[in-house]
Amino acid sequence: MAEHLTLSVDAMGGDAAPEMVVEGVELAASSIGGDVRFLLFGDEQSLHPILERFPLAGQTSTVHHTTDMIKSTDKPAQALRGGRGSSMRLAINAVANGEADAVVSAGNTGALMAMARFVLKTLPGIDRPAIATTLPTQKGRNVMLDLGANVECSAENLVQFAVMGEVFARAVLGIEKPSVGILNIGVEDLKGNEAVKLAAGILQETPLPIKFHGFVEGDDIGAGTVDVVVTDGFTGNVALKTAEGTARLFSSALKQALTSSLIANVGALIAKPALNILKQKFDPRSHNGAMFLGLNGICVKSHGGTDGTGFAHALQVAADLSRNAINESIKSDYAKLRADAEVIQQAAVSS
C-alpha cells in the first residue's frame, strides 16, 4: 500500500512514556504498511536517545520539541487553559492544521477529550462526541459506545452514536453490514426509558442501510449478539469496567486453580497451548485504541497503562480509520438520516 499517512503522537502521554510510545511507533512502522510517517511531540532530550535504540521509529519519525506535558491529575478545564504548549495540545493541533491525518495519545482522557473537542470541533449535525472501542465476544469482536464521554444522552444522541458506531465497525472490523443494538434492561419494546425507546423508533424507521437489531441486554455484549452496542456514557462505562473486573477475577481464579496442586500444575502444562490462545484472545493490548467519534478529526485514545505492543495497536486503529475516511462516511450517513427524518416529519404534518 503506497498511500501516504501521517500520524501525530503525544509522545509524553502514558504511564511508561516516552519509551513505551517510541516502542509502539517502532512496531507500528512495520505493521501499518505503506508510506507512514510519525510526528512525535515531546521532550527531544528524552526522545532522541530512545529513538537511537529503535531504528525504524527513528527513520519514520520527526520530533517536535516541547517540555510541557499534561499530567494524569490535571483537570480538563485546567489542561485546556494551561496546556496550550503541551505535547498533547500540539499533537492535536497538527491534525487541525492538516499536518497529520490522526492523533494518538495515551495521556489524561478528560484533558484529551476537552482539548480535542475545543480544537477539532464536532462534525456537522453531531451534538456530542462519543468514546468507542472494540471488545472481544464469543463470535469475534464488536464495537461499543459511548464509554464515558456523555453521562446523560437524548434519543438524538443515541441515534448519532448508532450511525457513528456502524461506520466505525465497517472501518475497523471490516464488517460489510454491521448489526446495531441499543443496550436496555430488556429486549421488549415497552422496556427502558424514553430516550432508548425513541431512539429505537427512529432507527427502525430510517431508510439508511443500518441493520438495526433492536434492544440488547448486558449479556448480549459478550455473546456478540450485535456488532455495535449503543448506550449512554454512564451505562457504557459501568458495563466496560464490570467486564474488565470480571475478566481479572476469572484470570485470578484460573491461575489459583492451576497452581493449587502438583496434579493441577501438570494439567496446566498440558493445557498450556490452549491457555495461550485464551490469553491472546482476551489480551487487552489487542483491543487497545478507543476513538472519540464525532469530532471533525480523528483522535484515538490509548490506555495509559499499556506497553509498546498495545500502543502500536492504537496507532493501527488510527491508520485504519484514516484510510477508510471514517469521518466522511459519518457525515454522509448522518446527513441522509436527517434529510429522511425531515421528509417523514413533513409528511406527518401534511396528513
Backbone hydrogen bonds, N-H to C=O, Kabsch-Sander energy under -0.5 kcal/mol:
donor,donor_aa,acceptor,acceptor_aa,energy
5,L,35,D,-2.6
7,L,37,R,-2.7
8,S,102,A,-3.3
9,V,39,L,-3.2
10,D,104,V,-2.3
11,A,9,V,-1.3
11,A,41,F,-1.4
12,M,41,F,-0.6
13,G,10,D,-1.2
15,D,304,G,-2.9
16,A,304,G,-0.5
17,A,14,G,-1.2
20,M,16,A,-2.1
22,V,18,P,-2.4
23,E,19,E,-2.5
24,G,20,M,-2.0
25,V,21,V,-2.2
26,E,22,V,-2.4
27,L,23,E,-2.1
28,A,24,G,-2.7
29,A,25,V,-2.4
30,S,26,E,-0.7
30,S,27,L,-0.6
31,S,27,L,-1.7
32,I,28,A,-2.8
35,D,3,E,-0.8
36,V,34,G,-1.3
37,R,5,L,-2.7
38,F,60,T,-2.6
39,L,7,L,-2.6
40,L,38,F,-0.7
40,L,62,T,-2.7
41,F,9,V,-2.5
41,F,39,L,-0.6
42,G,40,L,-0.6
42,G,64,H,-2.0
44,E,42,G,-0.6
46,S,43,D,-0.9
47,L,43,D,-2.2
48,H,44,E,-2.6
50,I,46,S,-0.7
51,L,47,L,-2.6
52,E,48,H,-1.6
53,R,49,P,-0.6
53,R,50,I,-1.2
54,F,50,I,-0.7
54,F,51,L,-0.5
58,G,54,F,-2.1
59,Q,55,P,-2.2
60,T,56,L,-1.6
61,S,57,A,-0.8
62,T,38,F,-2.3
64,H,40,L,-3.3
65,H,63,V,-0.6
66,T,42,G,-1.3
74,D,71,K,-1.1
79,A,75,K,-2.8
80,L,76,P,-2.4
81,R,77,A,-2.0
82,G,78,Q,-2.7
83,G,79,A,-1.8
86,S,83,G,-1.6
87,S,68,D,-1.6
90,L,86,S,-2.5
91,A,87,S,-1.7
92,I,88,M,-2.0
93,N,89,R,-2.6
94,A,90,L,-1.5
95,V,91,A,-0.7
95,V,92,I,-1.0
96,A,92,I,-1.9
97,N,93,N,-2.5
98,G,95,V,-1.2
99,E,94,A,-2.2
100,A,94,A,-1.5
101,D,6,T,-3.3
102,A,6,T,-0.9
103,V,298,I,-2.3
104,V,8,S,-2.3
105,S,300,V,-2.0
112,L,108,N,-2.4
113,M,109,T,-2.6
114,A,110,G,-2.3
115,M,111,A,-2.7
116,A,112,L,-2.7
117,R,113,M,-2.4
118,F,114,A,-1.9
119,V,115,M,-2.9
120,L,116,A,-2.7
121,K,116,A,-0.6
121,K,117,R,-1.2
123,L,294,G,-2.9
126,I,123,L,-2.1
127,D,125,G,-0.6
130,A,293,L,-2.3
132,A,130,A,-0.6
132,A,291,M,-2.5
133,T,144,M,-1.6
135,L,142,N,-2.5
137,T,140,G,-2.5
138,Q,222,G,-2.3
140,G,137,T,-0.7
142,N,135,L,-2.0
143,V,227,D,-3.2
144,M,133,T,-2.4
145,L,229,V,-2.2
146,D,131,I,-0.5
147,L,131,I,-0.9
158,L,154,S,-2.0
159,V,155,A,-2.2
160,Q,156,E,-2.3
161,F,157,N,-2.4
162,A,158,L,-2.1
163,V,159,V,-2.1
164,M,160,Q,-2.5
165,G,161,F,-3.2
166,E,162,A,-2.1
167,V,163,V,-1.7
168,F,164,M,-2.4
169,A,165,G,-2.4
170,R,166,E,-1.6
171,A,167,V,-2.2
172,V,168,F,-3.0
173,L,168,F,-0.5
173,L,169,A,-1.3
174,G,169,A,-0.6
175,I,169,A,-1.2
176,E,174,G,-0.5
180,V,211,K,-2.6
181,G,228,V,-2.8
182,I,214,G,-2.2
183,L,181,G,-0.5
183,L,230,V,-2.8
184,N,216,V,-2.9
191,K,188,E,-1.4
197,K,193,N,-1.8
198,L,194,E,-2.7
199,A,195,A,-2.3
200,A,196,V,-2.1
201,G,197,K,-1.9
202,I,198,L,-2.1
203,L,199,A,-2.3
204,Q,200,A,-2.0
205,E,201,G,-1.2
206,T,202,I,-1.5
210,I,208,L,-2.5
211,K,178,P,-0.9
211,K,209,P,-0.6
212,F,210,I,-1.7
213,H,180,V,-3.5
213,H,211,K,-0.6
214,G,180,V,-0.9
216,V,182,I,-2.4
220,D,217,E,-1.5
221,I,217,E,-0.5
221,I,218,G,-1.2
222,G,218,G,-0.6
223,A,219,D,-1.1
224,G,220,D,-1.1
224,G,221,I,-0.6
225,T,220,D,-1.7
227,D,179,S,-0.8
228,V,179,S,-1.8
229,V,143,V,-3.1
230,V,181,G,-2.7
230,V,228,V,-0.6
231,T,145,L,-2.2
233,G,150,N,-2.5
234,F,150,N,-0.7
234,F,151,V,-0.6
236,G,232,D,-2.6
237,N,233,G,-2.1
238,V,234,F,-2.0
239,A,235,T,-2.6
240,L,236,G,-2.3
241,K,237,N,-2.6
242,T,238,V,-2.2
243,A,239,A,-2.2
244,E,240,L,-2.4
245,G,241,K,-2.4
246,T,242,T,-2.4
247,A,243,A,-2.2
248,R,244,E,-2.0
249,L,245,G,-2.3
250,F,246,T,-2.6
251,S,247,A,-2.3
252,S,248,R,-2.5
253,A,249,L,-2.5
254,L,250,F,-2.5
255,K,251,S,-2.2
256,Q,252,S,-2.2
257,A,253,A,-2.2
258,L,254,L,-2.3
259,T,255,K,-0.8
259,T,256,Q,-0.5
260,S,257,A,-1.0
265,N,261,S,-2.1
266,V,262,L,-2.1
267,G,263,I,-2.5
268,A,264,A,-2.3
269,L,265,N,-1.9
270,I,266,V,-2.1
271,A,267,G,-2.3
272,K,269,L,-0.8
275,L,271,A,-2.5
276,N,272,K,-2.3
277,I,273,P,-1.5
278,L,274,A,-2.0
279,K,275,L,-2.6
280,Q,276,N,-2.3
281,K,277,I,-2.1
282,F,278,L,-1.8
283,D,280,Q,-0.9
286,S,283,D,-1.5
287,H,284,P,-1.2
288,N,285,R,-1.1
290,A,301,K,-2.8
291,M,132,A,-2.1
292,F,299,C,-2.4
293,L,130,A,-2.4
293,L,291,M,-1.4
295,L,292,F,-1.1
296,N,121,K,-2.5
297,G,295,L,-1.8
298,I,101,D,-0.6
299,C,297,G,-0.6
300,V,103,V,-2.9
301,K,290,A,-4.1
302,S,105,S,-3.0
302,S,300,V,-0.6
306,T,303,H,-1.4
311,F,307,D,-2.5
312,A,308,G,-2.2
313,H,309,T,-1.5
314,A,310,G,-1.7
315,L,311,F,-2.1
316,Q,312,A,-2.0
317,V,313,H,-2.2
318,A,314,A,-2.0
319,A,315,L,-2.1
320,D,316,Q,-2.7
321,L,317,V,-2.5
322,S,318,A,-2.1
323,R,319,A,-2.7
324,N,320,D,-1.5
325,A,322,S,-1.5
326,I,321,L,-1.9
329,S,325,A,-1.7
330,I,326,I,-2.2
331,K,327,N,-2.5
332,S,328,E,-2.1
333,D,329,S,-2.7
334,Y,330,I,-2.7
335,A,331,K,-2.0
336,K,332,S,-1.8
337,L,333,D,-2.1
338,R,334,Y,-2.4
339,A,335,A,-2.1
340,D,336,K,-2.6
341,A,337,L,-2.2
342,E,338,R,-2.1
343,V,339,A,-1.9
344,I,340,D,-2.4
345,Q,341,A,-2.4
346,Q,342,E,-2.5
347,A,343,V,-2.2
348,A,344,I,-2.0
349,V,345,Q,-2.0
350,S,346,Q,-2.4
351,S,347,A,-1.8
